[in-house]
Amino acid sequence: MVLYTPGRTSGYPEEEVKEGIRIHFLGGAEEVGNVGCILEDKTGTRILIDYGLAPTKPPRYPKESPAVDHVIITHSHIDHIGMAPWVVGNHRATLHGTTLTEAVSEIMWRDTYKVSSIEGYPLPWDMRDLDAALDAWQSHDIGEWFEIEAWKLRFHPAGHIPGAVMIEIQTPELTLLWSGDLDTRESPNVIGAQPVKCDILCMESTYGGKEHPPRAEEEARFVERVKEVVSRGGVALIPAFASGRGQDILRILHKEAPHLNVHYDGMGTRLTKYWLNNPEHIRNPEELEKVWRWARKVRSKSDRKKALDADVIVTTSGMLDGGPAIWYLNRLRHDLSNAILLTGYQAEKSGGRQLIDEGKIPIYGNVTQIDLDVNQFQLSNHASHSDMTSFIHACEPNQVLFFHGDDEARKAIFTEFQQNPKPILPLNGNTLNLSKS
């Protein structure tokens, strides 16, 4: 059971900051997701950046946050936003983010609460905390300066998903840039992140040591595979994350294969409506509107049965850990003309990873052999190793701190740098005190 005792189990140091800035990771330092980090300086200004949970089985939670009045949410993925209701419920904090992050937060939190109830894992927050969190938002436009006590802050596009931001923070002593989840390349729905000059750069490192294939080539390979499956009379089942990947897949298919009969199911059908209501965060929003009219949305049990006769089904969950994807897989697995096309990261112990490694997956409690073709495509919305390296040099920091990556990834990008800038590998629960130089 996850039980937090506010003010008693944080591990955050009590002494005052003497100079520079204190950085203390509650989660997300040497791991992907589960992010939460406290920043504080000698003025007493203190903020929390993100507060998520890793949706593993069982979920991983960050350490308890100390008292904070302000939380900056970089984007709406659950590993960055999933624990925000707890901070609001216990510390009455204000949440800061973009209008789109605010808009989709209710769906993300309610889904998290629903899944926790179904799967029987505990949440430290309840529906009263969720309701309080919905009233705690203060949204900011991209490029708009705003103040939190002695600090000035503004958001820059992070290129990860619509509404995702980097955070530029100007304290009386230094400028810090927090990358959030970042991609410097353009993708179907967002523009890439651009460098920002800073003294300290806190850089995500998910794909340290790894390169992505050229985006256009990988999209073409993906579309060609979809066409192959359809031409042999099969259905292409495409598990996709609800916020970002699913919408990308729809835009790719609409552009390259508009003749296909594509059905869209899952939480993404609700999230996309909020995207369309916040077009300032979307690359070519008019195109997304066309895609939305073209795709056949699944809204009922009868729609779901009809989708079994489609060419393509795009649906959650992106890691095959539940949701409509499992329902479809259970019914499509007997016809070997069908295929499963994975387009995103498959975490350890996820259904998708088990399918890749063992050819088996849990279906309603039973580990089931799957004999369908399984293909994986690299359509990530995170920066690659070389993209990160170029971005870091362009920001010209004196120090770069690598978080949001496993040990292998962080060490791979760490070795690219010696003293210019100085690389740092933080650990969860440890405190760093960094100055301008």
C-alpha positions in Angstrom: 0.0 0.0 0.0 1.2 3.5 -0.9 0.8 5.7 2.2 2.3 9.1 2.3 2.5 11.1 5.5 2.7 14.7 4.4 5.8 16.4 5.8 7.3 13.2 7.3 8.4 10.8 4.5 9.9 13.1 1.9 13.6 12.9 2.6 14.0 16.5 1.3 16.6 18.4 3.3 15.5 20.9 5.8 18.5 23.3 5.8 18.3 26.5 3.8 20.0 26.9 0.4 23.1 29.0 0.7 23.8 29.7 -3.0 22.9 28.6 -6.5 20.0 26.2 -6.9 19.1 23.0 -5.1 17.9 20.1 -7.3 16.3 17.1 -5.6 14.7 14.3 -7.6 11.8 12.5 -6.0 11.6 10.2 -9.0 12.7 10.0 -12.6 16.4 10.6 -12.2 17.8 7.2 -13.1 14.6 5.8 -14.7 12.2 6.6 -17.5 9.1 8.2 -16.2 7.9 8.5 -12.6 9.2 12.1 -12.7 9.2 14.6 -9.8 11.9 17.1 -9.0 12.1 19.9 -6.4 14.0 23.1 -7.3 14.8 25.7 -4.6 17.2 28.7 -4.1 18.3 30.9 -1.3 15.3 33.3 -1.8 13.1 30.4 -0.5 11.4 30.1 -3.9 10.6 26.4 -4.3 8.8 24.6 -7.1 8.0 21.0 -8.0 8.4 20.0 -11.7 6.1 17.2 -12.7 4.8 14.5 -10.4 3.9 11.3 -12.1 3.7 7.6 -11.6 5.2 4.9 -13.8 2.2 2.7 -15.1 4.1 -0.6 -14.5 2.6 -3.6 -12.7 2.6 -2.7 -9.9 3.0 1.1 -10.5 6.1 2.9 -9.3 5.6 6.1 -7.3 8.0 9.0 -6.6 9.0 9.8 -3.1 6.6 12.1 -1.2 6.9 15.8 -2.1 7.7 18.3 0.6 5.4 21.3 1.0 5.2 23.3 -2.3 2.9 26.0 -3.4 3.6 25.7 -7.1 3.9 22.7 -9.5 5.0 23.0 -13.1 3.6 20.2 -15.4 5.6 19.8 -18.6 3.0 17.6 -20.4 0.0 15.3 -19.9 1.5 11.8 -20.0 0.7 9.9 -16.8 4.4 9.4 -15.8 4.6 13.2 -15.4 1.1 14.2 -14.2 -0.3 11.1 -12.5 0.5 12.2 -8.9 -0.4 15.9 -9.2 -3.8 15.4 -7.4 -1.9 14.3 -4.3 0.2 17.5 -4.2 -2.9 19.6 -4.6 -4.9 17.7 -2.0 -2.2 17.7 0.6 -0.3 21.0 -0.1 -3.0 23.1 -1.9 -0.5 23.7 -4.6 -1.2 25.6 -7.8 -0.6 23.7 -11.1 1.0 25.5 -14.0 0.9 24.2 -17.6 -0.3 24.9 -21.1 -4.0 25.2 -21.9 -4.0 21.8 -23.6 -2.3 20.1 -20.7 -4.9 21.5 -18.4 -7.7 20.5 -20.8 -6.7 16.8 -21.0 -5.7 16.4 -17.3 -9.2 15.3 -16.2 -9.3 12.4 -18.7 -5.8 11.3 -17.7 -6.6 11.4 -14.0 -10.0 9.7 -14.2 -8.5 6.9 -16.3 -5.7 6.4 -13.8 -8.3 6.2 -11.0 -10.4 3.7 -13.0 -7.4 1.5 -13.8 -6.3 1.5 -10.2 -9.7 0.3 -9.1 -9.9 -2.4 -11.8 -6.4 -3.7 -11.2 -6.4 -3.3 -7.4 -3.4 -1.2 -6.9 -3.5 1.7 -4.5 -3.5 5.4 -5.2 -2.4 7.9 -2.6 -5.1 10.3 -3.8 -8.8 10.0 -4.1 -11.7 11.7 -6.1 -11.7 14.7 -3.7 -8.1 15.4 -4.6 -8.9 15.0 -8.3 -11.7 17.5 -8.1 -9.4 19.9 -6.2 -6.7 19.5 -8.8 -9.1 20.4 -11.6 -9.6 23.8 -9.9 -5.9 24.3 -9.2 -4.7 25.1 -12.8 -3.1 28.3 -13.9 -2.4 28.1 -17.6 0.3 30.0 -19.5 0.9 30.7 -23.2 4.0 29.6 -24.9 6.6 32.4 -24.6 4.7 34.2 -21.9 6.8 35.2 -18.9 5.2 34.6 -15.5 6.5 34.9 -12.0 6.7 32.5 -9.1 8.0 34.4 -6.0 11.6 35.5 -6.9 11.8 33.6 -10.2 10.7 34.4 -13.8 9.6 31.5 -16.0 8.4 30.9 -19.5 7.4 27.9 -21.6 9.0 26.8 -24.9 7.7 24.0 -27.2 9.3 20.7 -26.4 8.3 18.9 -29.6 7.1 15.7 -27.7 3.3 15.9 -27.9 1.0 18.9 -28.4 1.1 21.1 -25.3 4.4 19.7 -24.0 6.9 22.3 -22.9 10.4 23.0 -21.9 10.7 25.4 -18.9 13.1 28.4 -18.9 13.7 29.5 -15.3 15.5 32.8 -14.4 16.6 33.0 -10.8 18.5 36.0 -9.3 21.7 34.0 -9.8 21.3 31.8 -12.9 19.2 30.6 -15.8 18.1 27.0 -15.9 16.4 25.1 -18.7 14.3 22.0 -18.0 13.9 20.0 -21.2 10.8 17.9 -20.2 10.3 15.1 -22.7 11.9 16.5 -25.8 12.1 15.9 -29.6 14.0 18.3 -31.9 12.4 16.8 -35.0 9.1 17.7 -36.6 6.5 15.0 -36.3 3.0 14.9 -37.7 1.4 17.0 -35.0 4.1 19.1 -33.5 7.1 21.2 -34.4 10.6 20.3 -32.9 12.2 21.9 -29.9 14.6 24.8 -30.4 17.7 25.4 -28.2 17.6 28.0 -25.4 20.7 29.5 -23.9 21.1 28.7 -20.3 23.7 28.1 -17.4 22.3 24.8 -16.3 20.4 22.3 -18.6 18.4 19.5 -17.1 18.1 17.1 -20.1 16.0 14.0 -20.6 18.0 11.1 -21.8 15.5 8.3 -22.8 17.4 7.4 -26.0 20.9 8.1 -24.9 23.2 5.8 -27.0 20.5 5.1 -29.6 19.7 6.6 -33.0 16.4 6.8 -34.7 16.1 5.9 -38.3 15.2 8.9 -40.5 11.6 9.7 -39.7 10.4 9.9 -43.3 11.9 6.5 -44.1 10.4 4.8 -41.0 7.0 6.3 -41.8 7.2 4.9 -45.3 8.2 1.5 -44.0 5.3 1.5 -41.6 2.8 2.4 -44.3 4.1 -0.2 -46.7 3.7 -2.9 -44.0 0.1 -1.8 -43.4 -0.6 -2.1 -47.1 0.9 -5.5 -47.2 -1.2 -6.8 -44.4 -4.4 -5.3 -45.9 -3.6 -6.7 -49.4 -3.5 -10.3 -48.0 -6.9 -9.8 -46.5 -5.8 -9.0 -43.0 -6.4 -6.4 -40.4 -3.5 -4.3 -39.1 -3.9 -3.8 -35.3 -1.9 -0.8 -34.2 -1.7 -0.3 -30.4 -0.9 3.3 -29.8 -0.6 5.7 -26.9 -3.7 7.8 -26.5 -2.0 11.2 -26.3 0.4 11.6 -29.2 1.2 8.4 -31.0 -2.4 7.5 -32.0 -3.0 10.9 -33.6 0.4 10.7 -35.4 -0.5 7.3 -36.9 -3.9 8.6 -38.1 -2.2 11.6 -39.9 0.5 9.3 -41.5 -2.2 6.9 -42.8 -4.4 9.7 -44.0 -1.6 11.3 -45.9 -0.1 8.1 -47.5 -3.0 5.7 -47.7 -6.3 7.6 -47.5 -8.2 4.8 -49.3 -7.9 2.5 -46.3 -10.7 1.9 -43.9 -9.2 3.1 -40.5 -11.0 2.8 -37.2 -9.9 4.7 -34.1 -10.8 3.4 -30.6 -9.8 4.1 -27.0 -9.1 7.1 -24.8 -7.5 9.0 -27.7 -10.9 9.6 -29.3 -11.8 11.8 -26.3 -8.4 13.4 -26.0 -8.3 14.5 -29.7 -11.4 16.6 -29.2 -9.4 18.7 -26.7 -6.5 18.9 -29.2 -8.9 20.4 -31.8 -10.2 22.9 -29.2 -6.6 24.1 -28.6 -5.2 24.4 -32.2 -2.4 26.8 -31.1 -0.5 23.7 -29.9 -1.0 21.6 -33.1 1.1 21.6 -36.2 -1.3 22.3 -39.2 -4.5 21.9 -37.1 -6.6 22.2 -40.3 -5.0 18.9 -41.4 -5.9 17.2 -38.1 -9.5 18.3 -38.5 -9.6 16.6 -42.0 -8.0 13.5 -40.5 -10.6 13.5 -37.7 -13.5 13.6 -40.2 -11.9 10.8 -42.2 -11.1 8.3 -39.4 -14.0 6.2 -38.1 -14.4 6.6 -34.4 -15.4 3.7 -32.2 -17.9 4.9 -29.7 -20.0 1.8 -28.8 -19.9 -2.0 -28.5 -21.6 -2.3 -32.0 -18.9 0.1 -33.4 -16.2 -2.2 -31.9 -17.7 -5.2 -33.6 -17.8 -3.4 -36.9 -14.2 -2.4 -36.6 -13.2 -6.1 -36.8 -13.9 -5.8 -40.5 -11.7 -2.7 -40.9 -8.4 -2.5 -42.7 -6.7 -0.8 -39.8 -7.5 -0.5 -36.1 -5.6 2.1 -34.1 -6.3 1.8 -30.4 -5.0 1.9 -26.8 -3.1 0.6 -24.9 0.2 1.4 -26.6 2.0 -1.3 -24.6 -0.8 -3.9 -24.8 -1.4 -3.7 -21.1 -5.1 -3.6 -21.4 -7.8 -1.4 -23.0 -9.6 -2.1 -26.4 -6.3 -3.4 -27.9 -6.6 -6.6 -25.9 -10.2 -7.1 -26.9 -9.3 -6.8 -30.6 -6.3 -9.0 -30.2 -8.3 -11.8 -28.6 -10.6 -11.8 -31.6 -8.1 -11.3 -34.4 -5.4 -13.8 -33.1 -6.9 -16.8 -34.9 -6.6 -15.4 -38.5 -2.9 -15.4 -39.5 -3.5 -12.9 -42.2 -3.8 -10.3 -39.4 -0.8 -8.6 -37.9 0.2 -6.4 -34.9 2.2 -3.3 -35.6 3.9 -1.8 -32.5 4.9 1.9 -32.9 6.1 2.9 -29.5 8.4 2.0 -26.6 7.5 -1.3 -24.9 8.6 -1.1 -21.3 10.0 -4.0 -19.3 7.2 -6.4 -18.1 4.6 -4.7 -20.4 2.4 -6.9 -22.6 4.0 -5.6 -25.7 7.5 -6.5 -24.5 6.3 -10.0 -23.5 4.8 -10.4 -26.9 8.1 -9.4 -28.6 10.3 -11.5 -26.4 8.1 -14.6 -25.9 5.3 -14.5 -28.5 2.9 -14.6 -25.6 0.7 -12.1 -23.8 -1.8 -12.1 -20.9 -5.4 -11.9 -22.2 -8.0 -11.6 -19.4 -5.8 -13.4 -17.0 -4.5 -16.2 -19.3 -1.1 -16.2 -20.8 -1.9 -16.7 -24.5 0.3 -17.8 -27.4 0.1 -15.3 -30.3 1.1 -16.6 -33.7 0.4 -13.4 -35.7 3.1 -11.4 -37.3 4.5 -8.7 -34.9 6.4 -5.8 -36.4 7.9 -2.9 -34.5 8.5 0.6 -35.9 10.6 3.4 -34.4 8.2 6.4 -34.4 9.4 7.8 -31.1 8.8 11.4 -30.1 12.0 11.6 -28.0 15.3 13.0 -29.2 17.9 10.5 -30.3 21.5 10.5 -29.0 22.9 12.7 -31.7 19.9 15.1 -31.6 20.4 15.5 -27.8 24.1 16.1 -28.3 23.5 18.9 -30.9 20.8 20.4 -28.7 23.0 20.5 -25.6 25.9 22.2 -27.4 23.5 24.8 -28.9 22.1 25.7 -25.5 25.7 26.5 -24.3 25.2 25.5 -20.7 28.0 25.3 -18.2 26.5 22.1 -16.7 24.2 19.5 -18.1 22.2 17.1 -15.8 20.9 13.9 -17.4 17.6 12.5 -16.0 14.7 10.4 -17.4 16.8 7.5 -18.7 18.0 4.1 -17.6 21.6 3.6 -16.5 22.7 2.5 -20.0 21.1 5.5 -21.7 22.4 8.1 -19.2 25.9 6.8 -19.2 26.0 6.7 -23.0 25.1 10.4 -23.3 27.2 11.3 -20.2 30.4 10.0 -21.9 29.9 12.5 -24.8 30.8 15.3 -22.4 33.8 16.1 -20.2 34.0 19.6 -18.9 32.3 21.6 -21.6 29.6 21.4 -20.4 30.2 19.5 -17.2 27.9 16.4 -17.2 26.0 15.3 -14.0 24.1 12.1 -13.3 21.6 12.7 -10.4 20.0 10.0 -8.3 16.6 9.7 -6.8 16.6 11.0 -3.2 20.0 12.7 -3.5 20.5 16.4 -3.4 22.5 18.5 -5.7 23.5 22.2 -5.1 24.6 23.8 -8.4 25.9 27.3 -9.1 26.1 29.2 -12.3 29.6 28.0 -13.2 
